[in-house]
Amino acid sequence: ALWMGDAAEGTARKILDLPVEFKKIDVSPDGSFVIGSTHAGKIFKVDLKTLSIESLVEENGYRIWSVKFSPDGKSFAYGMENIANTKGFVKI
């Protein structure tokens, strides 16, 4: 599930059930999107206005350990590891 919190009020509410478990997430600089990575080699983007989910990346045979938007929010980078031989990669 994806939850949105209000730090000032100390509250949170569930806004969306997700089809997968995100291991790492990042919020776009303008707050419009969340990207989430899985250990099954997938990255999804969630539009926080429409709550639509889009599959962005599928790296079969890899675990994605990290994901991060660029400062302008137009691209993102992610780090991954080959499951078979544990060699790591970073893609942008």
PDB file of N, CA, C and O in Angstrom, chain B, residues numbered from 101:
ATOM      1  N   ALA B 101       0.842  -1.183   0.000  1.00  0.00           N
ATOM      2  CA  ALA B 101       0.000   0.000   0.000  1.00  0.00           C
ATOM      3  C   ALA B 101       0.881   1.239   0.000  1.00  0.00           C
ATOM      4  O   ALA B 101       2.019   1.216   0.470  1.00  0.00           O
ATOM      5  N   LEU B 102       0.338   2.301  -0.530  1.00  0.00           N
ATOM      6  CA  LEU B 102       1.031   3.592  -0.539  1.00  0.00           C
ATOM      7  C   LEU B 102       0.259   4.518   0.394  1.00  0.00           C
ATOM      8  O   LEU B 102      -0.948   4.711   0.250  1.00  0.00           O
ATOM      9  N   TRP B 103       0.978   5.080   1.342  1.00  0.00           N
ATOM     10  CA  TRP B 103       0.381   5.948   2.350  1.00  0.00           C
ATOM     11  C   TRP B 103       0.904   7.359   2.177  1.00  0.00           C
ATOM     12  O   TRP B 103       2.049   7.549   1.764  1.00  0.00           O
ATOM     13  N   MET B 104       0.083   8.355   2.486  1.00  0.00           N
ATOM     14  CA  MET B 104       0.512   9.739   2.458  1.00  0.00           C
ATOM     15  C   MET B 104       0.331  10.302   3.858  1.00  0.00           C
ATOM     16  O   MET B 104      -0.725  10.159   4.475  1.00  0.00           O
ATOM     17  N   GLY B 105       1.391  10.946   4.348  1.00  0.00           N
ATOM     18  CA  GLY B 105       1.352  11.475   5.701  1.00  0.00           C
ATOM     19  C   GLY B 105       1.366  12.983   5.736  1.00  0.00           C
ATOM     20  O   GLY B 105       1.823  13.644   4.803  1.00  0.00           O
ATOM     21  N   ASP B 106       0.864  13.509   6.818  1.00  0.00           N
ATOM     22  CA  ASP B 106       0.905  14.937   7.096  1.00  0.00           C
ATOM     23  C   ASP B 106       1.775  15.109   8.336  1.00  0.00           C
ATOM     24  O   ASP B 106       1.345  14.821   9.453  1.00  0.00           O
ATOM     25  N   ALA B 107       2.996  15.579   8.131  1.00  0.00           N
ATOM     26  CA  ALA B 107       3.949  15.688   9.242  1.00  0.00           C
ATOM     27  C   ALA B 107       3.483  16.684  10.299  1.00  0.00           C
ATOM     28  O   ALA B 107       3.708  16.470  11.490  1.00  0.00           O
ATOM     29  N   ALA B 108       2.845  17.758   9.881  1.00  0.00           N
ATOM     30  CA  ALA B 108       2.395  18.772  10.830  1.00  0.00           C
ATOM     31  C   ALA B 108       1.316  18.234  11.766  1.00  0.00           C
ATOM     32  O   ALA B 108       1.288  18.554  12.954  1.00  0.00           O
ATOM     33  N   GLU B 109       0.428  17.408  11.204  1.00  0.00           N
ATOM     34  CA  GLU B 109      -0.667  16.866  12.012  1.00  0.00           C
ATOM     35  C   GLU B 109      -0.344  15.505  12.619  1.00  0.00           C
ATOM     36  O   GLU B 109      -1.041  15.045  13.523  1.00  0.00           O
ATOM     37  N   GLY B 110       0.711  14.863  12.123  1.00  0.00           N
ATOM     38  CA  GLY B 110       1.078  13.544  12.622  1.00  0.00           C
ATOM     39  C   GLY B 110       0.103  12.452  12.218  1.00  0.00           C
ATOM     40  O   GLY B 110      -0.111  11.489  12.955  1.00  0.00           O
ATOM     41  N   THR B 111      -0.490  12.613  11.031  1.00  0.00           N
ATOM     42  CA  THR B 111      -1.463  11.633  10.547  1.00  0.00           C
ATOM     43  C   THR B 111      -1.007  11.035   9.220  1.00  0.00           C
ATOM     44  O   THR B 111      -0.151  11.598   8.537  1.00  0.00           O
ATOM     45  N   ALA B 112      -1.581   9.898   8.865  1.00  0.00           N
ATOM     46  CA  ALA B 112      -1.308   9.256   7.578  1.00  0.00           C
ATOM     47  C   ALA B 112      -2.585   8.586   7.102  1.00  0.00           C
ATOM     48  O   ALA B 112      -3.424   8.158   7.895  1.00  0.00           O
ATOM     49  N   ARG B 113      -2.708   8.508   5.769  1.00  0.00           N
ATOM     50  CA  ARG B 113      -3.858   7.805   5.205  1.00  0.00           C
ATOM     51  C   ARG B 113      -3.412   6.983   4.003  1.00  0.00           C
ATOM     52  O   ARG B 113      -2.538   7.394   3.240  1.00  0.00           O
ATOM     53  N   LYS B 114      -4.020   5.829   3.853  1.00  0.00           N
ATOM     54  CA  LYS B 114      -3.711   4.969   2.713  1.00  0.00           C
ATOM     55  C   LYS B 114      -4.375   5.557   1.474  1.00  0.00           C
ATOM     56  O   LYS B 114      -5.575   5.831   1.470  1.00  0.00           O
ATOM     57  N   ILE B 115      -3.572   5.749   0.413  1.00  0.00           N
ATOM     58  CA  ILE B 115      -4.137   6.318  -0.803  1.00  0.00           C
ATOM     59  C   ILE B 115      -4.236   5.321  -1.950  1.00  0.00           C
ATOM     60  O   ILE B 115      -4.962   5.560  -2.915  1.00  0.00           O
ATOM     61  N   LEU B 116      -3.504   4.190  -1.855  1.00  0.00           N
ATOM     62  CA  LEU B 116      -3.506   3.261  -2.982  1.00  0.00           C
ATOM     63  C   LEU B 116      -2.976   1.900  -2.565  1.00  0.00           C
ATOM     64  O   LEU B 116      -1.989   1.808  -1.836  1.00  0.00           O
ATOM     65  N   ASP B 117      -3.636   0.836  -3.032  1.00  0.00           N
ATOM     66  CA  ASP B 117      -3.081  -0.517  -2.923  1.00  0.00           C
ATOM     67  C   ASP B 117      -2.177  -0.740  -4.122  1.00  0.00           C
ATOM     68  O   ASP B 117      -2.566  -0.452  -5.254  1.00  0.00           O
ATOM     69  N   LEU B 118      -0.993  -1.242  -3.888  1.00  0.00           N
ATOM     70  CA  LEU B 118      -0.009  -1.450  -4.950  1.00  0.00           C
ATOM     71  C   LEU B 118       0.011  -2.905  -5.396  1.00  0.00           C
ATOM     72  O   LEU B 118      -0.268  -3.798  -4.597  1.00  0.00           O
ATOM     73  N   PRO B 119       0.341  -3.158  -6.677  1.00  0.00           N
ATOM     74  CA  PRO B 119       0.395  -4.538  -7.168  1.00  0.00           C
ATOM     75  C   PRO B 119       1.647  -5.290  -6.727  1.00  0.00           C
ATOM     76  O   PRO B 119       1.708  -6.514  -6.843  1.00  0.00           O
ATOM     77  N   VAL B 120       2.639  -4.570  -6.226  1.00  0.00           N
ATOM     78  CA  VAL B 120       3.910  -5.160  -5.789  1.00  0.00           C
ATOM     79  C   VAL B 120       4.373  -4.446  -4.529  1.00  0.00           C
ATOM     80  O   VAL B 120       3.841  -3.399  -4.160  1.00  0.00           O
ATOM     81  N   GLU B 121       5.376  -5.030  -3.875  1.00  0.00           N
ATOM     82  CA  GLU B 121       5.966  -4.397  -2.698  1.00  0.00           C
ATOM     83  C   GLU B 121       7.169  -3.567  -3.125  1.00  0.00           C
ATOM     84  O   GLU B 121       8.139  -4.103  -3.662  1.00  0.00           O
ATOM     85  N   PHE B 122       7.109  -2.265  -2.889  1.00  0.00           N
ATOM     86  CA  PHE B 122       8.248  -1.399  -3.184  1.00  0.00           C
ATOM     87  C   PHE B 122       9.291  -1.577  -2.091  1.00  0.00           C
ATOM     88  O   PHE B 122       8.967  -1.569  -0.904  1.00  0.00           O
ATOM     89  N   LYS B 123      10.545  -1.738  -2.499  1.00  0.00           N
ATOM     90  CA  LYS B 123      11.650  -1.820  -1.541  1.00  0.00           C
ATOM     91  C   LYS B 123      12.262  -0.447  -1.291  1.00  0.00           C
ATOM     92  O   LYS B 123      12.662  -0.135  -0.169  1.00  0.00           O
ATOM     93  N   LYS B 124      12.332   0.365  -2.331  1.00  0.00           N
ATOM     94  CA  LYS B 124      12.842   1.740  -2.217  1.00  0.00           C
ATOM     95  C   LYS B 124      11.912   2.644  -3.005  1.00  0.00           C
ATOM     96  O   LYS B 124      11.378   2.244  -4.039  1.00  0.00           O
ATOM     97  N   ILE B 125      11.718   3.869  -2.515  1.00  0.00           N
ATOM     98  CA  ILE B 125      10.896   4.833  -3.242  1.00  0.00           C
ATOM     99  C   ILE B 125      11.589   6.188  -3.243  1.00  0.00           C
ATOM    100  O   ILE B 125      12.481   6.455  -2.438  1.00  0.00           O
ATOM    101  N   ASP B 126      11.150   7.035  -4.173  1.00  0.00           N
ATOM    102  CA  ASP B 126      11.564   8.429  -4.181  1.00  0.00           C
ATOM    103  C   ASP B 126      10.384   9.242  -4.695  1.00  0.00           C
ATOM    104  O   ASP B 126       9.611   8.774  -5.531  1.00  0.00           O
ATOM    105  N   VAL B 127      10.255  10.455  -4.190  1.00  0.00           N
ATOM    106  CA  VAL B 127       9.199  11.375  -4.605  1.00  0.00           C
ATOM    107  C   VAL B 127       9.821  12.407  -5.537  1.00  0.00           C
ATOM    108  O   VAL B 127      10.904  12.926  -5.263  1.00  0.00           O
ATOM    109  N   SER B 128       9.134  12.704  -6.640  1.00  0.00           N
ATOM    110  CA  SER B 128       9.652  13.698  -7.584  1.00  0.00           C
ATOM    111  C   SER B 128       9.792  15.049  -6.890  1.00  0.00           C
ATOM    112  O   SER B 128       9.071  15.330  -5.933  1.00  0.00           O
ATOM    113  N   PRO B 129      10.712  15.887  -7.363  1.00  0.00           N
ATOM    114  CA  PRO B 129      10.942  17.181  -6.717  1.00  0.00           C
ATOM    115  C   PRO B 129       9.684  18.051  -6.604  1.00  0.00           C
ATOM    116  O   PRO B 129       9.559  18.827  -5.657  1.00  0.00           O
ATOM    117  N   ASP B 130       8.758  17.931  -7.553  1.00  0.00           N
ATOM    118  CA  ASP B 130       7.530  18.744  -7.495  1.00  0.00           C
ATOM    119  C   ASP B 130       6.407  18.052  -6.716  1.00  0.00           C
ATOM    120  O   ASP B 130       5.320  18.611  -6.569  1.00  0.00           O
ATOM    121  N   GLY B 131       6.666  16.828  -6.213  1.00  0.00           N
ATOM    122  CA  GLY B 131       5.681  16.109  -5.412  1.00  0.00           C
ATOM    123  C   GLY B 131       4.562  15.459  -6.193  1.00  0.00           C
ATOM    124  O   GLY B 131       3.583  15.011  -5.596  1.00  0.00           O
ATOM    125  N   SER B 132       4.676  15.392  -7.515  1.00  0.00           N
ATOM    126  CA  SER B 132       3.607  14.835  -8.355  1.00  0.00           C
ATOM    127  C   SER B 132       3.666  13.321  -8.506  1.00  0.00           C
ATOM    128  O   SER B 132       2.640  12.680  -8.736  1.00  0.00           O
ATOM    129  N   PHE B 133       4.859  12.745  -8.380  1.00  0.00           N
ATOM    130  CA  PHE B 133       5.040  11.329  -8.667  1.00  0.00           C
ATOM    131  C   PHE B 133       5.867  10.649  -7.585  1.00  0.00           C
ATOM    132  O   PHE B 133       6.659  11.284  -6.889  1.00  0.00           O
ATOM    133  N   VAL B 134       5.664   9.347  -7.462  1.00  0.00           N
ATOM    134  CA  VAL B 134       6.521   8.474  -6.668  1.00  0.00           C
ATOM    135  C   VAL B 134       7.032   7.405  -7.608  1.00  0.00           C
ATOM    136  O   VAL B 134       6.258   6.846  -8.386  1.00  0.00           O
ATOM    137  N   ILE B 135       8.328   7.106  -7.552  1.00  0.00           N
ATOM    138  CA  ILE B 135       8.842   5.921  -8.234  1.00  0.00           C
ATOM    139  C   ILE B 135       9.234   4.920  -7.163  1.00  0.00           C
ATOM    140  O   ILE B 135       9.760   5.284  -6.111  1.00  0.00           O
ATOM    141  N   GLY B 136       8.972   3.663  -7.447  1.00  0.00           N
ATOM    142  CA  GLY B 136       9.282   2.605  -6.503  1.00  0.00           C
ATOM    143  C   GLY B 136       9.948   1.447  -7.196  1.00  0.00           C
ATOM    144  O   GLY B 136       9.581   1.081  -8.312  1.00  0.00           O
ATOM    145  N   SER B 137      10.939   0.866  -6.527  1.00  0.00           N
ATOM    146  CA  SER B 137      11.666  -0.270  -7.099  1.00  0.00           C
ATOM    147  C   SER B 137      11.352  -1.537  -6.309  1.00  0.00           C
ATOM    148  O   SER B 137      10.971  -1.484  -5.140  1.00  0.00           O
ATOM    149  N   THR B 138      11.522  -2.672  -6.975  1.00  0.00           N
ATOM    150  CA  THR B 138      11.305  -3.972  -6.344  1.00  0.00           C
ATOM    151  C   THR B 138      12.574  -4.799  -6.447  1.00  0.00           C
ATOM    152  O   THR B 138      13.450  -4.502  -7.259  1.00  0.00           O
ATOM    153  N   HIS B 139      12.672  -5.819  -5.639  1.00  0.00           N
ATOM    154  CA  HIS B 139      13.801  -6.738  -5.746  1.00  0.00           C
ATOM    155  C   HIS B 139      13.606  -7.718  -6.892  1.00  0.00           C
ATOM    156  O   HIS B 139      14.474  -8.553  -7.148  1.00  0.00           O
ATOM    157  N   ALA B 140      12.466  -7.627  -7.592  1.00  0.00           N
ATOM    158  CA  ALA B 140      12.213  -8.468  -8.772  1.00  0.00           C
ATOM    159  C   ALA B 140      12.601  -7.740 -10.053  1.00  0.00           C
ATOM    160  O   ALA B 140      12.195  -8.149 -11.140  1.00  0.00           O
ATOM    161  N   GLY B 141      13.384  -6.664  -9.939  1.00  0.00           N
ATOM    162  CA  GLY B 141      13.904  -5.976 -11.114  1.00  0.00           C
ATOM    163  C   GLY B 141      12.921  -5.041 -11.793  1.00  0.00           C
ATOM    164  O   GLY B 141      13.031  -4.812 -12.998  1.00  0.00           O
ATOM    165  N   LYS B 142      11.972  -4.500 -11.065  1.00  0.00           N
ATOM    166  CA  LYS B 142      10.968  -3.629 -11.676  1.00  0.00           C
ATOM    167  C   LYS B 142      10.939  -2.269 -11.000  1.00  0.00           C
ATOM    168  O   LYS B 142      11.198  -2.135  -9.804  1.00  0.00           O
ATOM    169  N   ILE B 143      10.611  -1.256 -11.814  1.00  0.00           N
ATOM    170  CA  ILE B 143      10.395   0.099 -11.309  1.00  0.00           C
ATOM    171  C   ILE B 143       9.048   0.573 -11.835  1.00  0.00           C
ATOM    172  O   ILE B 143       8.737   0.435 -13.018  1.00  0.00           O
ATOM    173  N   PHE B 144       8.259   1.135 -10.927  1.00  0.00           N
ATOM    174  CA  PHE B 144       6.947   1.661 -11.267  1.00  0.00           C
ATOM    175  C   PHE B 144       6.881   3.136 -10.908  1.00  0.00           C
ATOM    176  O   PHE B 144       7.564   3.594  -9.992  1.00  0.00           O
ATOM    177  N   LYS B 145       6.050   3.879 -11.640  1.00  0.00           N
ATOM    178  CA  LYS B 145       5.794   5.285 -11.328  1.00  0.00           C
ATOM    179  C   LYS B 145       4.326   5.426 -10.950  1.00  0.00           C
ATOM    180  O   LYS B 145       3.451   4.917 -11.651  1.00  0.00           O
ATOM    181  N   VAL B 146       4.056   6.109  -9.855  1.00  0.00           N
ATOM    182  CA  VAL B 146       2.697   6.375  -9.400  1.00  0.00           C
ATOM    183  C   VAL B 146       2.436   7.870  -9.534  1.00  0.00           C
ATOM    184  O   VAL B 146       3.170   8.688  -8.980  1.00  0.00           O
ATOM    185  N   ASP B 147       1.388   8.220 -10.270  1.00  0.00           N
ATOM    186  CA  ASP B 147       0.944   9.607 -10.385  1.00  0.00           C
ATOM    187  C   ASP B 147       0.086   9.907  -9.159  1.00  0.00           C
ATOM    188  O   ASP B 147      -0.976   9.309  -8.987  1.00  0.00           O
ATOM    189  N   LEU B 148       0.532  10.816  -8.317  1.00  0.00           N
ATOM    190  CA  LEU B 148      -0.166  11.079  -7.062  1.00  0.00           C
ATOM    191  C   LEU B 148      -1.459  11.864  -7.243  1.00  0.00           C
ATOM    192  O   LEU B 148      -2.266  11.938  -6.316  1.00  0.00           O
ATOM    193  N   LYS B 149      -1.673  12.451  -8.420  1.00  0.00           N
ATOM    194  CA  LYS B 149      -2.930  13.155  -8.680  1.00  0.00           C
ATOM    195  C   LYS B 149      -4.011  12.189  -9.161  1.00  0.00           C
ATOM    196  O   LYS B 149      -5.149  12.237  -8.694  1.00  0.00           O
ATOM    197  N   THR B 150      -3.646  11.308 -10.102  1.00  0.00           N
ATOM    198  CA  THR B 150      -4.633  10.387 -10.683  1.00  0.00           C
ATOM    199  C   THR B 150      -4.604   9.007 -10.039  1.00  0.00           C
ATOM    200  O   THR B 150      -5.527   8.214 -10.225  1.00  0.00           O
ATOM    201  N   LEU B 151      -3.540   8.719  -9.278  1.00  0.00           N
ATOM    202  CA  LEU B 151      -3.283   7.420  -8.645  1.00  0.00           C
ATOM    203  C   LEU B 151      -3.110   6.306  -9.671  1.00  0.00           C
ATOM    204  O   LEU B 151      -3.341   5.136  -9.365  1.00  0.00           O
ATOM    205  N   SER B 152      -2.706   6.667 -10.888  1.00  0.00           N
ATOM    206  CA  SER B 152      -2.406   5.657 -11.902  1.00  0.00           C
ATOM    207  C   SER B 152      -0.983   5.136 -11.700  1.00  0.00           C
ATOM    208  O   SER B 152      -0.102   5.852 -11.222  1.00  0.00           O
ATOM    209  N   ILE B 153      -0.781   3.871 -12.077  1.00  0.00           N
ATOM    210  CA  ILE B 153       0.515   3.205 -11.923  1.00  0.00           C
ATOM    211  C   ILE B 153       1.026   2.837 -13.311  1.00  0.00           C
ATOM    212  O   ILE B 153       0.296   2.277 -14.128  1.00  0.00           O
ATOM    213  N   GLU B 154       2.297   3.163 -13.564  1.00  0.00           N
ATOM    214  CA  GLU B 154       2.922   2.867 -14.847  1.00  0.00           C
ATOM    215  C   GLU B 154       4.204   2.078 -14.611  1.00  0.00           C
ATOM    216  O   GLU B 154       5.026   2.454 -13.775  1.00  0.00           O
ATOM    217  N   SER B 155       4.371   0.986 -15.345  1.00  0.00           N
ATOM    218  CA  SER B 155       5.609   0.216 -15.276  1.00  0.00           C
ATOM    219  C   SER B 155       6.658   0.922 -16.136  1.00  0.00           C
ATOM    220  O   SER B 155       6.413   1.200 -17.310  1.00  0.00           O
ATOM    221  N   LEU B 156       7.819   1.211 -15.559  1.00  0.00           N
ATOM    222  CA  LEU B 156       8.878   1.922 -16.280  1.00  0.00           C
ATOM    223  C   LEU B 156      10.044   1.034 -16.681  1.00  0.00           C
ATOM    224  O   LEU B 156      10.607   1.200 -17.764  1.00  0.00           O
ATOM    225  N   VAL B 157      10.414   0.091 -15.820  1.00  0.00           N
ATOM    226  CA  VAL B 157      11.615  -0.718 -16.025  1.00  0.00           C
ATOM    227  C   VAL B 157      11.330  -2.154 -15.626  1.00  0.00           C
ATOM    228  O   VAL B 157      10.651  -2.417 -14.633  1.00  0.00           O
ATOM    229  N   GLU B 158      11.866  -3.088 -16.425  1.00  0.00           N
ATOM    230  CA  GLU B 158      11.845  -4.498 -16.037  1.00  0.00           C
ATOM    231  C   GLU B 158      13.198  -5.090 -16.385  1.00  0.00           C
ATOM    232  O   GLU B 158      13.511  -5.303 -17.557  1.00  0.00           O
ATOM    233  N   GLU B 159      13.994  -5.354 -15.365  1.00  0.00           N
ATOM    234  CA  GLU B 159      15.343  -5.899 -15.515  1.00  0.00           C
ATOM    235  C   GLU B 159      15.326  -7.341 -15.009  1.00  0.00           C
ATOM    236  O   GLU B 159      15.592  -7.591 -13.834  1.00  0.00           O
ATOM    237  N   ASN B 160      15.018  -8.274 -15.882  1.00  0.00           N
ATOM    238  CA  ASN B 160      14.945  -9.679 -15.478  1.00  0.00           C
ATOM    239  C   ASN B 160      16.310 -10.171 -15.011  1.00  0.00           C
ATOM    240  O   ASN B 160      17.327  -9.904 -15.651  1.00  0.00           O
ATOM    241  N   GLY B 161      16.325 -10.888 -13.898  1.00  0.00           N
ATOM    242  CA  GLY B 161      17.564 -11.428 -13.348  1.00  0.00           C
ATOM    243  C   GLY B 161      18.327 -10.451 -12.469  1.00  0.00           C
ATOM    244  O   GLY B 161      19.468 -10.720 -12.093  1.00  0.00           O
ATOM    245  N   TYR B 162      17.711  -9.316 -12.136  1.00  0.00           N
ATOM    246  CA  TYR B 162      18.376  -8.304 -11.321  1.00  0.00           C
ATOM    247  C   TYR B 162      17.499  -7.902 -10.146  1.00  0.00           C
ATOM    248  O   TYR B 162      16.272  -7.958 -10.219  1.00  0.00           O
ATOM    249  N   ARG B 163      18.146  -7.498  -9.069  1.00  0.00           N
ATOM    250  CA  ARG B 163      17.475  -6.855  -7.945  1.00  0.00           C
ATOM    251  C   ARG B 163      17.776  -5.365  -8.044  1.00  0.00           C
ATOM    252  O   ARG B 163      18.928  -4.973  -8.232  1.00  0.00           O
ATOM    253  N   ILE B 164      16.764  -4.552  -7.921  1.00  0.00           N
ATOM    254  CA  ILE B 164      16.973  -3.103  -7.923  1.00  0.00           C
ATOM    255  C   ILE B 164      16.999  -2.643  -6.474  1.00  0.00           C
ATOM    256  O   ILE B 164      16.024  -2.797  -5.739  1.00  0.00           O
ATOM    257  N   TRP B 165      18.133  -2.075  -6.078  1.00  0.00           N
ATOM    258  CA  TRP B 165      18.362  -1.715  -4.678  1.00  0.00           C
ATOM    259  C   TRP B 165      18.075  -0.259  -4.371  1.00  0.00           C
ATOM    260  O   TRP B 165      17.810   0.089  -3.220  1.00  0.00           O
ATOM    261  N   SER B 166      18.124   0.598  -5.381  1.00  0.00           N
ATOM    262  CA  SER B 166      17.912   2.021  -5.106  1.00  0.00           C
ATOM    263  C   SER B 166      17.336   2.701  -6.339  1.00  0.00           C
ATOM    264  O   SER B 166      17.528   2.245  -7.467  1.00  0.00           O
ATOM    265  N   VAL B 167      16.627   3.796  -6.105  1.00  0.00           N
ATOM    266  CA  VAL B 167      16.030   4.571  -7.194  1.00  0.00           C
ATOM    267  C   VAL B 167      15.970   6.026  -6.738  1.00  0.00           C
ATOM    268  O   VAL B 167      15.650   6.304  -5.583  1.00  0.00           O
ATOM    269  N   LYS B 168      16.281   6.962  -7.652  1.00  0.00           N
ATOM    270  CA  LYS B 168      16.342   8.380  -7.268  1.00  0.00           C
ATOM    271  C   LYS B 168      16.033   9.266  -8.473  1.00  0.00           C
ATOM    272  O   LYS B 168      16.624   9.111  -9.541  1.00  0.00           O
ATOM    273  N   PHE B 169      15.092  10.204  -8.281  1.00  0.00           N
ATOM    274  CA  PHE B 169      14.801  11.193  -9.313  1.00  0.00           C
ATOM    275  C   PHE B 169      15.975  12.152  -9.463  1.00  0.00           C
ATOM    276  O   PHE B 169      16.705  12.408  -8.505  1.00  0.00           O
ATOM    277  N   SER B 170      16.152  12.679 -10.672  1.00  0.00           N
ATOM    278  CA  SER B 170      17.109  13.755 -10.892  1.00  0.00           C
ATOM    279  C   SER B 170      16.549  15.027 -10.247  1.00  0.00           C
ATOM    280  O   SER B 170      15.350  15.102  -9.979  1.00  0.00           O
ATOM    281  N   PRO B 171      17.399  16.025  -9.994  1.00  0.00           N
ATOM    282  CA  PRO B 171      16.919  17.255  -9.363  1.00  0.00           C
ATOM    283  C   PRO B 171      15.788  17.956 -10.129  1.00  0.00           C
ATOM    284  O   PRO B 171      14.937  18.600  -9.515  1.00  0.00           O
ATOM    285  N   ASP B 172      15.770  17.835 -11.459  1.00  0.00           N
ATOM    286  CA  ASP B 172      14.691  18.466 -12.231  1.00  0.00           C
ATOM    287  C   ASP B 172      13.475  17.551 -12.408  1.00  0.00           C
ATOM    288  O   ASP B 172      12.456  17.983 -12.946  1.00  0.00           O
ATOM    289  N   GLY B 173      13.570  16.288 -11.961  1.00  0.00           N
ATOM    290  CA  GLY B 173      12.453  15.354 -12.030  1.00  0.00           C
ATOM    291  C   GLY B 173      12.182  14.771 -13.400  1.00  0.00           C
ATOM    292  O   GLY B 173      11.189  14.065 -13.577  1.00  0.00           O
ATOM    293  N   LYS B 174      13.039  15.045 -14.380  1.00  0.00           N
ATOM    294  CA  LYS B 174      12.807  14.573 -15.745  1.00  0.00           C
ATOM    295  C   LYS B 174      13.372  13.185 -16.006  1.00  0.00           C
ATOM    296  O   LYS B 174      12.996  12.544 -16.987  1.00  0.00           O
ATOM    297  N   SER B 175      14.265  12.711 -15.151  1.00  0.00           N
ATOM    298  CA  SER B 175      14.851  11.378 -15.311  1.00  0.00           C
ATOM    299  C   SER B 175      15.112  10.802 -13.923  1.00  0.00           C
ATOM    300  O   SER B 175      14.891  11.459 -12.906  1.00  0.00           O
ATOM    301  N   PHE B 176      15.586   9.560 -13.908  1.00  0.00           N
ATOM    302  CA  PHE B 176      15.912   8.936 -12.633  1.00  0.00           C
ATOM    303  C   PHE B 176      17.066   7.965 -12.834  1.00  0.00           C
ATOM    304  O   PHE B 176      17.336   7.520 -13.950  1.00  0.00           O
ATOM    305  N   ALA B 177      17.735   7.650 -11.747  1.00  0.00           N
ATOM    306  CA  ALA B 177      18.827   6.677 -11.761  1.00  0.00           C
ATOM    307  C   ALA B 177      18.456   5.542 -10.823  1.00  0.00           C
ATOM    308  O   ALA B 177      17.684   5.719  -9.881  1.00  0.00           O
ATOM    309  N   TYR B 178      19.023   4.367 -11.101  1.00  0.00           N
ATOM    310  CA  TYR B 178      18.795   3.237 -10.199  1.00  0.00           C
ATOM    311  C   TYR B 178      20.010   2.337 -10.158  1.00  0.00           C
ATOM    312  O   TYR B 178      20.749   2.206 -11.134  1.00  0.00           O
ATOM    313  N   GLY B 179      20.196   1.719  -9.003  1.00  0.00           N
ATOM    314  CA  GLY B 179      21.286   0.770  -8.808  1.00  0.00           C
ATOM    315  C   GLY B 179      20.715  -0.627  -8.749  1.00  0.00           C
ATOM    316  O   GLY B 179      19.664  -0.854  -8.150  1.00  0.00           O
ATOM    317  N   MET B 180      21.409  -1.566  -9.374  1.00  0.00           N
ATOM    318  CA  MET B 180      20.902  -2.933  -9.396  1.00  0.00           C
ATOM    319  C   MET B 180      22.039  -3.928  -9.285  1.00  0.00           C
ATOM    320  O   MET B 180      23.207  -3.590  -9.474  1.00  0.00           O
ATOM    321  N   GLU B 181      21.676  -5.155  -8.975  1.00  0.00           N
ATOM    322  CA  GLU B 181      22.635  -6.237  -8.784  1.00  0.00           C
ATOM    323  C   GLU B 181      22.161  -7.449  -9.568  1.00  0.00           C
ATOM    324  O   GLU B 181      20.987  -7.815  -9.525  1.00  0.00           O
ATOM    325  N   ASN B 182      23.094  -8.064 -10.284  1.00  0.00           N
ATOM    326  CA  ASN B 182      22.794  -9.304 -10.991  1.00  0.00           C
ATOM    327  C   ASN B 182      22.607 -10.414  -9.953  1.00  0.00           C
ATOM    328  O   ASN B 182      23.493 -10.654  -9.132  1.00  0.00           O
ATOM    329  N   ILE B 183      21.477 -11.078  -9.988  1.00  0.00           N
ATOM    330  CA  ILE B 183      21.173 -12.112  -8.996  1.00  0.00           C
ATOM    331  C   ILE B 183      22.149 -13.283  -9.087  1.00  0.00           C
ATOM    332  O   ILE B 183      22.520 -13.859  -8.064  1.00  0.00           O
ATOM    333  N   ALA B 184      22.567 -13.639 -10.296  1.00  0.00           N
ATOM    334  CA  ALA B 184      23.411 -14.815 -10.489  1.00  0.00           C
ATOM    335  C   ALA B 184      24.845 -14.616  -9.998  1.00  0.00           C
ATOM    336  O   ALA B 184      25.435 -15.529  -9.419  1.00  0.00           O
ATOM    337  N   ASN B 185      25.413 -13.414 -10.227  1.00  0.00           N
ATOM    338  CA  ASN B 185      26.825 -13.260  -9.871  1.00  0.00           C
ATOM    339  C   ASN B 185      27.100 -12.038  -8.979  1.00  0.00           C
ATOM    340  O   ASN B 185      28.262 -11.700  -8.754  1.00  0.00           O
ATOM    341  N   THR B 186      26.094 -11.396  -8.486  1.00  0.00           N
ATOM    342  CA  THR B 186      26.155 -10.256  -7.568  1.00  0.00           C
ATOM    343  C   THR B 186      27.005  -9.082  -8.072  1.00  0.00           C
ATOM    344  O   THR B 186      27.539  -8.322  -7.265  1.00  0.00           O
ATOM    345  N   LYS B 187      27.137  -8.926  -9.392  1.00  0.00           N
ATOM    346  CA  LYS B 187      27.804  -7.742  -9.918  1.00  0.00           C
ATOM    347  C   LYS B 187      26.802  -6.598  -9.954  1.00  0.00           C
ATOM    348  O   LYS B 187      25.661  -6.770 -10.382  1.00  0.00           O
ATOM    349  N   GLY B 188      27.240  -5.430  -9.502  1.00  0.00           N
ATOM    350  CA  GLY B 188      26.347  -4.275  -9.433  1.00  0.00           C
ATOM    351  C   GLY B 188      26.482  -3.359 -10.630  1.00  0.00           C
ATOM    352  O   GLY B 188      27.521  -3.318 -11.289  1.00  0.00           O
ATOM    353  N   PHE B 189      25.406  -2.620 -10.903  1.00  0.00           N
ATOM    354  CA  PHE B 189      25.350  -1.656 -12.010  1.00  0.00           C
ATOM    355  C   PHE B 189      24.555  -0.448 -11.558  1.00  0.00           C
ATOM    356  O   PHE B 189      23.716  -0.540 -10.662  1.00  0.00           O
ATOM    357  N   VAL B 190      24.823   0.671 -12.179  1.00  0.00           N
ATOM    358  CA  VAL B 190      23.996   1.881 -12.007  1.00  0.00           C
ATOM    359  C   VAL B 190      23.544   2.312 -13.391  1.00  0.00           C
ATOM    360  O   VAL B 190      24.355   2.403 -14.312  1.00  0.00           O
ATOM    361  N   LYS B 191      22.256   2.576 -13.541  1.00  0.00           N
ATOM    362  CA  LYS B 191      21.716   3.060 -14.815  1.00  0.00           C
ATOM    363  C   LYS B 191      21.024   4.383 -14.602  1.00  0.00           C
ATOM    364  O   LYS B 191      20.453   4.645 -13.543  1.00  0.00           O
ATOM    365  N   ILE B 192      21.086   5.221 -15.637  1.00  0.00           N
ATOM    366  CA  ILE B 192      20.409   6.518 -15.600  1.00  0.00           C
ATOM    367  C   ILE B 192      19.469   6.596 -16.791  1.00  0.00           C
ATOM    368  O   ILE B 192      18.785   7.603 -16.973  1.00  0.00           O
TER     369      ILE B 192
END
